[in-house]
């Protein structure tokens, strides 16, 4: 009897699952969107869990695209999703005001970032975007260039000890510390000295949490807090402890900065104040937030912390990936490296100690092409997630509510239909005569549409400053293992992002 009951229950569950998914599957079929065969209850989860890992995810998604097309349906347990590497569909999604909500995977970051600019939606997102936009005004970015130059100089200075032309250097952790120094000073207005004091608790916590979040992103049993607490209790405790340490540090900085701001004369702009040694204090993101109001009320410390933490997260890992991969590609393409170096000499000169200006960086046109081509081949954000809160028509296709969307920008940017010889490193794609022919939605390393990256000008200036500083000091050599890109929150490499260095002799 018990056997019959069990069989009936299993049959009932399978029937429920079939009926629940039937309407959604019909909508995908009507839209001409296909995908791999779904297992009852599990959907396509076995495809991603059996024999696959973060290391193979780029290869797996490429195989699925080759077999089922650039638009495909994927179901994970009871969640249905839509993956696309099709630029017209990417355009429809990124351009729509109905698709600004991030998908469920981003919720993993909420314990750290709250619902700041990255994770918020609706009125809150619009208000925060409006508040933060002035931070990237030309005059504030011009102040930040000095920070970029100083911190990249520290990076170069510390690399001389290994610049023997033989030592293999993984640039990812090196660039990461420099990026942390830069984003801390520009977002919070504080020096954390990550490059010279990498054991500083806040620096360690950022690295620990970033790495753990990346692992959670790819591990199904870590996707939910309750399953992580159940199956990985020690890791969960470690994660929460490090998040608390970061929050406490940020709260302390906010309180100190608020107190300083209240002590200054009401008519004295923050950028004009002087510090203890008589030099002008730069405007930071934190200053903008402290002076902002919503409906006539200032932002709370909690609101401000959300945005500062979001900037710390988004502003160090992404640029770390971009800088590392750009240096890697230059190391393995000596002709392009020589051309970029010659341009730097013509614009900045041969004095390695000379500080760069915003005008200098603006004149490094070929270096900008190099960085753009690196972002095409190795986009720091290899995929973008969205969530449909209601039934929506995109590119003439009707999609069900609650669909999780993944935009596979990594694959779209290697599509031979849009980029001839897509695997070739060719910065001239972005020369003035060629740049206008590039589809802005086939190439979207900073996303596009209403939720495009608010800090893309900041990021480009930081990358140009750091890469030019490295080229002024070193010849980049093709040493170490080739990269093996791994899809994660940001694009990393399982083998490191390796090169060798030799001091420049002018």
DRENDO-1510 file (C-alpha; in Angstrom, 1 decimal, always signed):
<recs>
REC; n; res; u; v; w
REC; 1; UNK; +0.0; +0.0; +0.0 .
REC; 2; UNK; +2.8; +2.4; +0.9 .
REC; 3; UNK; +4.4; +1.8; -2.4 .
REC; 4; UNK; +1.2; +2.8; -4.2 .
REC; 5; UNK; +0.9; +5.9; -2.1 .
REC; 6; UNK; +4.5; +6.9; -3.0 .
REC; 7; UNK; +3.9; +6.2; -6.7 .
REC; 8; UNK; +0.7; +8.4; -6.6 .
REC; 9; UNK; +2.5; +11.2; -4.8 .
REC; 10; UNK; +5.4; +11.1; -7.3 .
REC; 11; UNK; +3.0; +11.1; -10.2 .
REC; 12; UNK; +1.0; +14.0; -8.7 .
REC; 13; UNK; +4.2; +16.0; -8.2 .
REC; 14; UNK; +5.3; +15.3; -11.8 .
REC; 15; UNK; +1.8; +16.3; -13.1 .
REC; 16; UNK; +1.9; +19.5; -11.1 .
REC; 17; UNK; +5.3; +20.3; -12.5 .
REC; 18; UNK; +4.1; +19.7; -16.0 .
REC; 19; UNK; +1.0; +21.8; -15.7 .
REC; 20; UNK; +2.9; +24.6; -14.0 .
REC; 21; UNK; +5.5; +24.8; -16.7 .
REC; 22; UNK; +3.2; +24.1; -19.7 .
REC; 23; UNK; +2.1; +27.7; -20.3 .
REC; 24; UNK; +5.6; +29.1; -20.1 .
REC; 25; UNK; +7.0; +26.4; -22.4 .
REC; 26; UNK; +4.3; +27.2; -24.9 .
REC; 27; UNK; +5.2; +30.9; -24.8 .
REC; 28; UNK; +8.8; +30.1; -25.4 .
REC; 29; UNK; +7.9; +27.7; -28.3 .
REC; 30; UNK; +5.7; +30.3; -29.8 .
REC; 31; UNK; +8.5; +32.8; -29.7 .
REC; 32; UNK; +10.7; +30.3; -31.5 .
REC; 33; UNK; +13.0; +29.9; -28.5 .
REC; 34; UNK; +14.4; +26.4; -28.1 .
REC; 35; UNK; +16.5; +24.8; -25.5 .
REC; 36; UNK; +17.8; +21.4; -24.2 .
REC; 37; UNK; +15.2; +18.8; -23.0 .
REC; 38; UNK; +14.0; +19.4; -19.5 .
REC; 39; UNK; +13.9; +16.8; -16.8 .
REC; 40; UNK; +10.8; +16.7; -14.5 .
REC; 41; UNK; +11.2; +19.0; -11.5 .
REC; 42; UNK; +14.9; +19.5; -12.2 .
REC; 43; UNK; +14.5; +21.2; -15.5 .
REC; 44; UNK; +18.0; +21.7; -17.1 .
REC; 45; UNK; +19.8; +21.8; -13.7 .
REC; 46; UNK; +21.6; +18.4; -14.4 .
REC; 47; UNK; +23.3; +19.9; -17.4 .
REC; 48; UNK; +24.9; +22.5; -15.2 .
REC; 49; UNK; +25.6; +20.3; -12.2 .
REC; 50; UNK; +26.9; +17.1; -13.7 .
REC; 51; UNK; +30.5; +17.3; -15.0 .
REC; 52; UNK; +30.3; +21.1; -15.3 .
REC; 53; UNK; +31.8; +23.9; -13.1 .
REC; 54; UNK; +32.6; +27.6; -13.3 .
REC; 55; UNK; +35.7; +26.7; -15.3 .
REC; 56; UNK; +33.6; +25.0; -18.1 .
REC; 57; UNK; +30.6; +27.4; -18.1 .
REC; 58; UNK; +31.8; +29.5; -21.0 .
REC; 59; UNK; +32.4; +26.4; -23.1 .
REC; 60; UNK; +29.0; +24.9; -22.1 .
REC; 61; UNK; +27.0; +28.1; -23.0 .
REC; 62; UNK; +28.9; +28.2; -26.3 .
REC; 63; UNK; +27.9; +24.6; -27.0 .
REC; 64; UNK; +24.3; +25.4; -26.2 .
REC; 65; UNK; +24.3; +28.4; -28.5 .
REC; 66; UNK; +25.8; +26.4; -31.3 .
REC; 67; UNK; +23.2; +23.7; -30.9 .
REC; 68; UNK; +20.0; +25.7; -30.1 .
REC; 69; UNK; +20.7; +29.1; -31.4 .
REC; 70; UNK; +21.6; +32.5; -29.9 .
REC; 71; UNK; +18.2; +32.6; -28.0 .
REC; 72; UNK; +17.6; +29.6; -25.8 .
REC; 73; UNK; +15.3; +28.6; -22.9 .
REC; 74; UNK; +16.9; +27.2; -19.8 .
REC; 75; UNK; +14.9; +25.9; -16.7 .
REC; 76; UNK; +16.6; +25.5; -13.4 .
REC; 77; UNK; +14.5; +23.6; -10.9 .
REC; 78; UNK; +11.2; +25.6; -10.7 .
REC; 79; UNK; +12.7; +28.8; -12.3 .
REC; 80; UNK; +12.6; +29.4; -16.0 .
REC; 81; UNK; +15.2; +31.4; -17.8 .
REC; 82; UNK; +16.1; +32.8; -21.1 .
REC; 83; UNK; +19.7; +33.1; -22.3 .
REC; 84; UNK; +20.6; +35.2; -25.3 .
REC; 85; UNK; +23.8; +36.1; -27.2 .
REC; 86; UNK; +21.8; +37.8; -30.0 .
REC; 87; UNK; +22.5; +41.6; -30.3 .
REC; 88; UNK; +19.0; +42.5; -31.6 .
REC; 89; UNK; +17.5; +40.8; -28.5 .
REC; 90; UNK; +20.2; +42.3; -26.2 .
REC; 91; UNK; +19.2; +45.7; -27.6 .
REC; 92; UNK; +15.5; +45.1; -26.9 .
REC; 93; UNK; +16.2; +44.0; -23.3 .
REC; 94; UNK; +18.8; +46.7; -22.4 .
REC; 95; UNK; +16.7; +49.5; -24.0 .
REC; 96; UNK; +13.4; +48.6; -22.3 .
REC; 97; UNK; +12.2; +50.3; -19.2 .
REC; 98; UNK; +10.3; +47.1; -18.4 .
REC; 99; UNK; +13.5; +45.1; -17.9 .
REC; 100; UNK; +15.6; +47.2; -15.5 .
REC; 101; UNK; +15.1; +44.7; -12.6 .
REC; 102; UNK; +18.1; +42.5; -12.0 .
REC; 103; UNK; +17.6; +38.8; -11.9 .
REC; 104; UNK; +17.5; +36.6; -8.8 .
REC; 105; UNK; +21.2; +35.7; -8.8 .
REC; 106; UNK; +22.1; +39.3; -7.9 .
REC; 107; UNK; +20.2; +38.7; -4.6 .
REC; 108; UNK; +23.3; +36.9; -3.3 .
REC; 109; UNK; +25.0; +40.3; -3.0 .
REC; 110; UNK; +22.2; +41.9; -1.0 .
REC; 111; UNK; +23.7; +40.9; +2.4 .
REC; 112; UNK; +26.7; +43.0; +1.5 .
REC; 113; UNK; +25.4; +45.7; -0.8 .
REC; 114; UNK; +21.8; +46.1; +0.5 .
REC; 115; UNK; +19.6; +47.6; -2.3 .
REC; 116; UNK; +22.0; +50.3; -3.6 .
REC; 117; UNK; +22.3; +51.3; -7.2 .
REC; 118; UNK; +23.3; +47.9; -8.5 .
REC; 119; UNK; +20.4; +46.0; -6.9 .
REC; 120; UNK; +17.6; +48.6; -6.5 .
REC; 121; UNK; +14.8; +49.0; -8.9 .
REC; 122; UNK; +11.8; +51.3; -9.5 .
REC; 123; UNK; +11.7; +54.8; -7.8 .
REC; 124; UNK; +14.6; +54.0; -5.5 .
REC; 125; UNK; +16.9; +53.2; -8.5 .
REC; 126; UNK; +15.8; +56.3; -10.4 .
REC; 127; UNK; +16.4; +58.6; -7.4 .
REC; 128; UNK; +19.8; +57.0; -6.5 .
REC; 129; UNK; +20.9; +57.2; -10.2 .
REC; 130; UNK; +20.0; +60.9; -10.2 .
REC; 131; UNK; +21.9; +61.6; -7.0 .
REC; 132; UNK; +25.1; +59.8; -8.0 .
REC; 133; UNK; +25.3; +61.0; -11.6 .
REC; 134; UNK; +27.0; +64.4; -10.5 .
REC; 135; UNK; +29.9; +62.4; -9.0 .
REC; 136; UNK; +31.1; +61.7; -12.5 .
REC; 137; UNK; +31.1; +65.3; -13.6 .
REC; 138; UNK; +34.2; +66.3; -15.6 .
REC; 139; UNK; +35.7; +68.5; -12.8 .
REC; 140; UNK; +35.4; +65.7; -10.2 .
REC; 141; UNK; +36.9; +63.1; -12.6 .
REC; 142; UNK; +39.7; +65.5; -13.2 .
REC; 143; UNK; +40.5; +65.4; -9.4 .
REC; 144; UNK; +40.4; +61.6; -9.5 .
REC; 145; UNK; +43.1; +61.4; -12.2 .
REC; 146; UNK; +45.6; +62.4; -9.6 .
REC; 147; UNK; +44.6; +59.4; -7.5 .
REC; 148; UNK; +44.8; +57.1; -10.5 .
REC; 149; UNK; +48.3; +58.4; -11.2 .
REC; 150; UNK; +49.6; +58.1; -7.6 .
REC; 151; UNK; +48.3; +54.6; -7.0 .
REC; 152; UNK; +49.4; +53.2; -10.3 .
REC; 153; UNK; +52.9; +54.7; -9.5 .
REC; 154; UNK; +52.9; +52.7; -6.3 .
REC; 155; UNK; +51.9; +49.6; -8.3 .
REC; 156; UNK; +54.8; +50.1; -10.7 .
REC; 157; UNK; +57.3; +50.8; -7.9 .
REC; 158; UNK; +56.5; +47.6; -6.1 .
REC; 159; UNK; +56.8; +45.5; -9.3 .
REC; 160; UNK; +60.4; +46.5; -9.9 .
REC; 161; UNK; +61.6; +43.8; -7.5 .
REC; 162; UNK; +60.1; +41.1; -9.8 .
REC; 163; UNK; +60.9; +42.8; -13.1 .
REC; 164; UNK; +63.8; +40.6; -14.1 .
REC; 165; UNK; +62.4; +39.4; -17.5 .
REC; 166; UNK; +62.1; +35.8; -16.1 .
REC; 167; UNK; +59.7; +35.9; -13.2 .
REC; 168; UNK; +56.1; +35.0; -14.0 .
REC; 169; UNK; +53.7; +37.6; -12.4 .
REC; 170; UNK; +50.0; +37.0; -12.0 .
REC; 171; UNK; +48.7; +40.5; -12.5 .
REC; 172; UNK; +45.2; +39.9; -11.1 .
REC; 173; UNK; +46.1; +40.2; -7.4 .
REC; 174; UNK; +48.6; +43.1; -8.1 .
REC; 175; UNK; +46.0; +45.1; -10.0 .
REC; 176; UNK; +43.3; +44.2; -7.4 .
REC; 177; UNK; +45.2; +46.0; -4.6 .
REC; 178; UNK; +45.8; +49.1; -6.8 .
REC; 179; UNK; +42.1; +49.2; -7.7 .
REC; 180; UNK; +41.1; +48.9; -4.0 .
REC; 181; UNK; +43.4; +51.8; -3.1 .
REC; 182; UNK; +41.8; +53.9; -6.0 .
REC; 183; UNK; +38.2; +53.1; -5.3 .
REC; 184; UNK; +38.6; +53.6; -1.5 .
REC; 185; UNK; +40.1; +57.0; -2.0 .
REC; 186; UNK; +37.7; +58.2; -4.7 .
REC; 187; UNK; +34.5; +56.7; -3.1 .
REC; 188; UNK; +35.2; +57.2; +0.6 .
REC; 189; UNK; +37.9; +59.8; +0.6 .
REC; 190; UNK; +40.2; +57.6; +2.7 .
REC; 191; UNK; +43.5; +55.9; +2.1 .
REC; 192; UNK; +43.5; +52.2; +3.0 .
REC; 193; UNK; +47.0; +51.6; +1.6 .
REC; 194; UNK; +46.1; +48.2; +0.3 .
REC; 195; UNK; +49.2; +47.9; -1.9 .
REC; 196; UNK; +51.6; +48.6; +1.0 .
REC; 197; UNK; +49.6; +47.1; +3.7 .
REC; 198; UNK; +47.7; +44.2; +2.1 .
REC; 199; UNK; +47.0; +42.6; +5.5 .
REC; 200; UNK; +44.9; +45.6; +6.6 .
REC; 201; UNK; +41.6; +44.0; +7.9 .
REC; 202; UNK; +39.3; +45.9; +5.6 .
REC; 203; UNK; +41.4; +45.0; +2.5 .
REC; 204; UNK; +41.4; +41.3; +3.6 .
REC; 205; UNK; +37.6; +41.3; +4.1 .
REC; 206; UNK; +36.9; +42.8; +0.6 .
REC; 207; UNK; +39.1; +40.0; -0.9 .
REC; 208; UNK; +37.5; +37.3; +1.2 .
REC; 209; UNK; +33.9; +38.4; +0.5 .
REC; 210; UNK; +34.5; +39.0; -3.2 .
REC; 211; UNK; +35.9; +35.5; -3.6 .
REC; 212; UNK; +33.2; +33.8; -1.5 .
REC; 213; UNK; +30.5; +35.6; -3.5 .
REC; 214; UNK; +32.0; +34.4; -6.7 .
REC; 215; UNK; +31.9; +30.8; -5.4 .
REC; 216; UNK; +28.2; +31.2; -4.2 .
REC; 217; UNK; +27.3; +32.4; -7.7 .
REC; 218; UNK; +28.4; +29.1; -9.3 .
REC; 219; UNK; +27.5; +26.7; -6.5 .
REC; 220; UNK; +23.7; +25.7; -6.4 .
REC; 221; UNK; +23.8; +24.7; -2.7 .
REC; 222; UNK; +25.2; +28.1; -1.7 .
REC; 223; UNK; +22.7; +30.1; -3.7 .
REC; 224; UNK; +20.3; +30.5; -0.7 .
REC; 225; UNK; +21.2; +31.5; +2.8 .
REC; 226; UNK; +19.4; +28.6; +4.5 .
REC; 227; UNK; +21.1; +26.0; +2.3 .
REC; 228; UNK; +24.5; +27.6; +2.8 .
REC; 229; UNK; +24.0; +27.7; +6.6 .
REC; 230; UNK; +22.9; +24.1; +6.5 .
REC; 231; UNK; +25.6; +22.6; +4.2 .
REC; 232; UNK; +28.4; +25.2; +4.6 .
REC; 233; UNK; +28.1; +26.6; +8.1 .
REC; 234; UNK; +31.7; +27.6; +8.6 .
REC; 235; UNK; +31.9; +29.4; +5.2 .
REC; 236; UNK; +28.6; +31.2; +6.0 .
REC; 237; UNK; +29.9; +32.4; +9.3 .
REC; 238; UNK; +33.1; +33.5; +7.8 .
REC; 239; UNK; +31.2; +35.4; +5.1 .
REC; 240; UNK; +28.9; +37.2; +7.6 .
REC; 241; UNK; +31.9; +38.1; +9.9 .
REC; 242; UNK; +33.8; +39.7; +7.0 .
REC; 243; UNK; +30.7; +41.6; +5.8 .
REC; 244; UNK; +30.2; +43.0; +9.3 .
REC; 245; UNK; +33.8; +44.1; +9.4 .
REC; 246; UNK; +33.4; +46.0; +6.1 .
REC; 247; UNK; +30.1; +47.5; +7.2 .
REC; 248; UNK; +31.6; +48.7; +10.5 .
REC; 249; UNK; +34.5; +50.3; +8.7 .
REC; 250; UNK; +32.2; +52.1; +6.2 .
REC; 251; UNK; +29.9; +53.2; +9.0 .
REC; 252; UNK; +32.9; +54.7; +10.9 .
REC; 253; UNK; +34.1; +56.6; +7.7 .
REC; 254; UNK; +30.6; +57.9; +7.1 .
REC; 255; UNK; +30.3; +59.2; +10.6 .
REC; 256; UNK; +33.7; +60.9; +10.5 .
REC; 257; UNK; +33.1; +62.4; +7.1 .
REC; 258; UNK; +29.6; +63.7; +8.2 .
REC; 259; UNK; +31.1; +65.3; +11.3 .
REC; 260; UNK; +33.8; +67.0; +9.2 .
REC; 261; UNK; +31.3; +68.2; +6.7 .
REC; 262; UNK; +29.1; +69.7; +9.5 .
REC; 263; UNK; +32.1; +71.6; +10.9 .
REC; 264; UNK; +32.9; +73.3; +7.6 .
REC; 265; UNK; +31.4; +76.6; +6.6 .
REC; 266; UNK; +28.0; +76.1; +4.8 .
REC; 267; UNK; +29.2; +78.0; +1.7 .
REC; 268; UNK; +32.5; +76.1; +1.4 .
REC; 269; UNK; +32.3; +73.3; -1.3 .
REC; 270; UNK; +33.8; +70.0; -0.1 .
REC; 271; UNK; +36.3; +70.1; -2.9 .
REC; 272; UNK; +37.7; +73.4; -1.7 .
REC; 273; UNK; +38.3; +72.4; +1.9 .
REC; 274; UNK; +41.8; +72.0; +3.2 .
REC; 275; UNK; +43.1; +69.0; +5.2 .
REC; 276; UNK; +45.5; +69.1; +8.1 .
REC; 277; UNK; +48.5; +69.7; +5.9 .
REC; 278; UNK; +47.0; +72.5; +3.9 .
REC; 279; UNK; +46.2; +70.7; +0.6 .
REC; 280; UNK; +42.8; +70.7; -1.0 .
REC; 281; UNK; +40.6; +67.7; -0.1 .
REC; 282; UNK; +39.1; +66.1; -3.1 .
REC; 283; UNK; +35.4; +65.6; -3.5 .
REC; 284; UNK; +34.5; +61.9; -3.0 .
REC; 285; UNK; +31.3; +59.9; -3.8 .
REC; 286; UNK; +30.6; +60.0; +0.0 .
REC; 287; UNK; +30.5; +63.8; +0.0 .
REC; 288; UNK; +27.9; +63.8; -2.8 .
REC; 289; UNK; +25.8; +61.4; -0.8 .
REC; 290; UNK; +26.1; +63.2; +2.5 .
REC; 291; UNK; +24.9; +66.4; +0.8 .
REC; 292; UNK; +22.1; +64.8; -1.1 .
REC; 293; UNK; +18.4; +64.8; -0.1 .
REC; 294; UNK; +15.3; +62.8; -1.1 .
REC; 295; UNK; +12.0; +64.6; -0.7 .
REC; 296; UNK; +13.8; +67.2; +1.4 .
REC; 297; UNK; +15.4; +64.7; +3.8 .
REC; 298; UNK; +19.1; +63.7; +3.8 .
REC; 299; UNK; +20.0; +60.1; +3.2 .
REC; 300; UNK; +20.5; +57.9; +6.3 .
REC; 301; UNK; +23.8; +56.3; +7.1 .
REC; 302; UNK; +22.4; +53.0; +6.0 .
REC; 303; UNK; +21.4; +54.5; +2.6 .
REC; 304; UNK; +24.8; +55.9; +2.1 .
REC; 305; UNK; +26.6; +52.7; +3.1 .
REC; 306; UNK; +24.7; +50.8; +0.4 .
REC; 307; UNK; +26.1; +53.1; -2.3 .
REC; 308; UNK; +29.6; +53.2; -0.9 .
REC; 309; UNK; +29.7; +49.4; -0.5 .
REC; 310; UNK; +28.3; +49.1; -4.1 .
REC; 311; UNK; +31.0; +51.3; -5.4 .
REC; 312; UNK; +33.7; +49.4; -3.5 .
REC; 313; UNK; +32.4; +46.1; -5.0 .
REC; 314; UNK; +31.8; +47.3; -8.6 .
REC; 315; UNK; +34.8; +49.6; -8.8 .
REC; 316; UNK; +37.6; +47.3; -7.9 .
REC; 317; UNK; +36.9; +43.8; -9.3 .
REC; 318; UNK; +35.7; +45.0; -12.7 .
REC; 319; UNK; +38.7; +47.3; -13.3 .
REC; 320; UNK; +41.0; +44.6; -11.9 .
REC; 321; UNK; +39.9; +42.2; -14.5 .
REC; 322; UNK; +40.0; +44.8; -17.3 .
REC; 323; UNK; +43.5; +46.1; -16.4 .
REC; 324; UNK; +44.9; +42.6; -16.0 .
REC; 325; UNK; +43.6; +41.2; -19.3 .
REC; 326; UNK; +44.7; +44.4; -21.2 .
REC; 327; UNK; +48.3; +44.0; -19.9 .
REC; 328; UNK; +48.1; +40.3; -20.7 .
REC; 329; UNK; +47.1; +40.9; -24.3 .
REC; 330; UNK; +49.8; +43.6; -24.8 .
REC; 331; UNK; +52.4; +41.2; -23.5 .
REC; 332; UNK; +51.4; +38.7; -26.1 .
REC; 333; UNK; +51.1; +41.2; -29.0 .
REC; 334; UNK; +54.5; +43.1; -29.1 .
REC; 335; UNK; +53.5; +45.0; -32.3 .
REC; 336; UNK; +50.5; +46.6; -30.6 .
REC; 337; UNK; +52.5; +47.1; -27.4 .
REC; 338; UNK; +55.2; +49.0; -29.3 .
REC; 339; UNK; +52.6; +51.2; -31.0 .
REC; 340; UNK; +50.8; +52.0; -27.7 .
REC; 341; UNK; +54.2; +52.8; -26.0 .
REC; 342; UNK; +55.2; +55.1; -28.8 .
REC; 343; UNK; +51.9; +57.0; -28.5 .
REC; 344; UNK; +52.5; +57.3; -24.7 .
REC; 345; UNK; +56.0; +58.8; -25.3 .
REC; 346; UNK; +54.6; +61.3; -27.8 .
REC; 347; UNK; +51.9; +62.4; -25.5 .
REC; 348; UNK; +53.5; +62.2; -22.0 .
REC; 349; UNK; +57.2; +62.2; -22.8 .
REC; 350; UNK; +60.1; +60.2; -21.4 .
REC; 351; UNK; +60.0; +61.4; -17.8 .
REC; 352; UNK; +58.7; +58.3; -16.0 .
REC; 353; UNK; +57.9; +60.3; -12.9 .
REC; 354; UNK; +55.8; +63.0; -14.6 .
REC; 355; UNK; +52.2; +62.9; -13.4 .
REC; 356; UNK; +49.6; +62.5; -16.1 .
REC; 357; UNK; +46.7; +64.9; -16.6 .
REC; 358; UNK; +43.2; +64.3; -17.8 .
REC; 359; UNK; +44.2; +66.0; -21.1 .
REC; 360; UNK; +47.1; +63.5; -21.5 .
REC; 361; UNK; +44.7; +60.6; -21.0 .
REC; 362; UNK; +42.3; +62.0; -23.5 .
REC; 363; UNK; +45.0; +62.1; -26.2 .
REC; 364; UNK; +45.9; +58.4; -25.8 .
REC; 365; UNK; +43.6; +57.4; -28.6 .
REC; 366; UNK; +45.3; +54.2; -29.7 .
REC; 367; UNK; +45.6; +53.0; -26.0 .
REC; 368; UNK; +41.9; +53.5; -25.7 .
REC; 369; UNK; +41.4; +51.3; -28.8 .
REC; 370; UNK; +43.6; +48.7; -27.1 .
REC; 371; UNK; +41.5; +48.8; -24.0 .
REC; 372; UNK; +38.2; +48.6; -25.9 .
REC; 373; UNK; +39.5; +45.5; -27.8 .
REC; 374; UNK; +40.5; +43.9; -24.6 .
REC; 375; UNK; +37.1; +44.6; -23.1 .
REC; 376; UNK; +35.6; +42.9; -26.2 .
REC; 377; UNK; +37.6; +39.7; -25.9 .
REC; 378; UNK; +37.6; +39.6; -22.1 .
REC; 379; UNK; +34.6; +41.6; -20.8 .
REC; 380; UNK; +35.0; +42.1; -17.0 .
REC; 381; UNK; +31.2; +41.4; -16.7 .
REC; 382; UNK; +30.8; +38.3; -19.0 .
REC; 383; UNK; +27.0; +38.2; -18.6 .
REC; 384; UNK; +24.2; +40.5; -17.4 .
REC; 385; UNK; +21.1; +39.5; -15.6 .
REC; 386; UNK; +17.6; +40.8; -15.8 .
REC; 387; UNK; +14.2; +39.7; -14.4 .
REC; 388; UNK; +10.7; +40.1; -16.0 .
REC; 389; UNK; +8.2; +41.1; -13.4 .
REC; 390; UNK; +5.4; +40.9; -16.0 .
REC; 391; UNK; +4.7; +39.4; -19.4 .
REC; 392; UNK; +6.8; +41.4; -21.9 .
REC; 393; UNK; +7.3; +41.6; -25.6 .
REC; 394; UNK; +11.0; +41.8; -26.6 .
REC; 395; UNK; +12.2; +41.9; -30.2 .
REC; 396; UNK; +8.7; +40.7; -31.4 .
REC; 397; UNK; +8.7; +37.8; -29.0 .
REC; 398; UNK; +6.4; +37.4; -26.0 .
REC; 399; UNK; +8.0; +36.2; -22.7 .
REC; 400; UNK; +6.3; +35.1; -19.5 .
REC; 401; UNK; +6.4; +37.0; -16.2 .
REC; 402; UNK; +9.1; +35.8; -13.7 .
REC; 403; UNK; +11.5; +34.9; -16.5 .
REC; 404; UNK; +15.2; +35.2; -15.5 .
REC; 405; UNK; +17.2; +36.6; -18.4 .
REC; 406; UNK; +20.9; +36.2; -18.9 .
REC; 407; UNK; +22.6; +38.3; -21.6 .
REC; 408; UNK; +25.7; +36.4; -22.7 .
REC; 409; UNK; +27.8; +39.4; -23.6 .
REC; 410; UNK; +31.0; +37.4; -23.7 .
REC; 411; UNK; +29.7; +35.3; -26.6 .
REC; 412; UNK; +27.9; +38.3; -28.3 .
REC; 413; UNK; +31.2; +40.1; -28.5 .
REC; 414; UNK; +32.9; +37.2; -30.2 .
REC; 415; UNK; +30.1; +36.8; -32.8 .
REC; 416; UNK; +31.7; +36.6; -36.3 .
REC; 417; UNK; +28.6; +38.2; -37.8 .
REC; 418; UNK; +29.5; +41.4; -36.0 .
REC; 419; UNK; +33.3; +41.0; -35.5 .
REC; 420; UNK; +35.3; +39.5; -38.4 .
REC; 421; UNK; +38.0; +37.2; -37.1 .
REC; 422; UNK; +36.5; +37.4; -33.6 .
REC; 423; UNK; +39.4; +35.7; -31.8 .
REC; 424; UNK; +42.0; +38.1; -33.2 .
REC; 425; UNK; +43.3; +41.0; -31.0 .
REC; 426; UNK; +42.7; +43.9; -33.3 .
REC; 427; UNK; +42.6; +47.4; -31.6 .
REC; 428; UNK; +42.1; +49.0; -35.0 .
REC; 429; UNK; +38.4; +47.9; -34.9 .
REC; 430; UNK; +37.9; +51.0; -32.8 .
REC; 431; UNK; +39.9; +53.5; -35.0 .
REC; 432; UNK; +37.8; +56.5; -36.1 .
REC; 433; UNK; +37.2; +55.1; -39.6 .
REC; 434; UNK; +36.0; +51.7; -38.2 .
REC; 435; UNK; +34.3; +52.6; -34.9 .
REC; 436; UNK; +31.0; +53.8; -36.4 .
REC; 437; UNK; +30.3; +50.3; -37.9 .
REC; 438; UNK; +30.3; +48.6; -34.5 .
REC; 439; UNK; +26.9; +47.6; -33.2 .
REC; 440; UNK; +26.6; +49.2; -29.7 .
REC; 441; UNK; +24.6; +46.2; -28.5 .
REC; 442; UNK; +26.9; +43.6; -29.9 .
REC; 443; UNK; +29.6; +45.4; -28.0 .
REC; 444; UNK; +28.4; +46.2; -24.5 .
REC; 445; UNK; +31.1; +45.8; -21.9 .
REC; 446; UNK; +29.6; +48.6; -19.8 .
REC; 447; UNK; +26.1; +47.4; -20.5 .
REC; 448; UNK; +23.8; +49.8; -22.4 .
REC; 449; UNK; +20.4; +51.5; -22.1 .
REC; 450; UNK; +19.0; +53.1; -18.9 .
REC; 451; UNK; +21.0; +50.8; -16.6 .
REC; 452; UNK; +24.3; +51.2; -18.3 .
REC; 453; UNK; +27.4; +51.5; -16.1 .
REC; 454; UNK; +27.3; +54.9; -14.4 .
REC; 455; UNK; +31.1; +54.8; -13.8 .
REC; 456; UNK; +32.3; +53.9; -17.3 .
REC; 457; UNK; +34.1; +57.2; -17.9 .
REC; 458; UNK; +35.7; +56.8; -14.5 .
REC; 459; UNK; +36.8; +53.2; -15.3 .
REC; 460; UNK; +38.2; +54.2; -18.7 .
REC; 461; UNK; +40.3; +57.0; -17.2 .
REC; 462; UNK; +41.6; +54.6; -14.5 .
REC; 463; UNK; +42.5; +51.9; -17.0 .
REC; 464; UNK; +44.3; +54.3; -19.3 .
REC; 465; UNK; +46.2; +55.8; -16.4 .
REC; 466; UNK; +47.2; +52.4; -15.0 .
REC; 467; UNK; +48.1; +50.7; -18.3 .
REC; 468; UNK; +50.0; +53.7; -19.5 .
REC; 469; UNK; +52.0; +53.8; -16.3 .
REC; 470; UNK; +52.9; +50.2; -16.7 .
REC; 471; UNK; +54.0; +50.7; -20.3 .
REC; 472; UNK; +56.1; +53.7; -19.3 .
REC; 473; UNK; +58.0; +51.6; -16.7 .
REC; 474; UNK; +58.1; +48.1; -18.2 .
REC; 475; UNK; +58.2; +46.1; -21.3 .
REC; 476; UNK; +55.5; +43.4; -21.0 .
REC; 477; UNK; +56.7; +39.9; -21.8 .
REC; 478; UNK; +54.6; +36.8; -22.7 .
REC; 479; UNK; +55.6; +34.6; -19.8 .
REC; 480; UNK; +53.4; +32.1; -17.8 .
REC; 481; UNK; +50.4; +30.0; -18.7 .
REC; 482; UNK; +47.8; +31.3; -21.1 .
REC; 483; UNK; +44.6; +32.5; -19.6 .
REC; 484; UNK; +41.6; +30.2; -19.1 .
REC; 485; UNK; +38.7; +32.6; -18.6 .
REC; 486; UNK; +36.1; +31.6; -16.0 .
REC; 487; UNK; +32.6; +32.9; -16.0 .
REC; 488; UNK; +31.9; +34.4; -12.6 .
REC; 489; UNK; +30.6; +37.6; -11.1 .
REC; 490; UNK; +33.5; +39.1; -13.0 .
REC; 491; UNK; +35.8; +37.4; -15.6 .
REC; 492; UNK; +38.8; +35.8; -14.0 .
REC; 493; UNK; +41.2; +33.1; -15.1 .
REC; 494; UNK; +41.8; +29.7; -13.5 .
REC; 495; UNK; +45.5; +29.9; -14.5 .
REC; 496; UNK; +46.0; +33.5; -13.5 .
REC; 497; UNK; +46.6; +36.4; -15.8 .
REC; 498; UNK; +50.3; +36.0; -16.3 .
REC; 499; UNK; +53.1; +38.0; -17.8 .
REC; 500; UNK; +56.7; +39.0; -17.3 .
REC; 501; UNK; +58.3; +42.5; -16.8 .
REC; 502; UNK; +61.5; +44.1; -17.9 .
REC; 503; UNK; +62.4; +47.7; -17.0 .
REC; 504; UNK; +62.1; +50.1; -19.9 .
REC; 505; UNK; +65.4; +51.6; -21.1 .
REC; 506; UNK; +64.7; +54.8; -23.0 .
</recs>
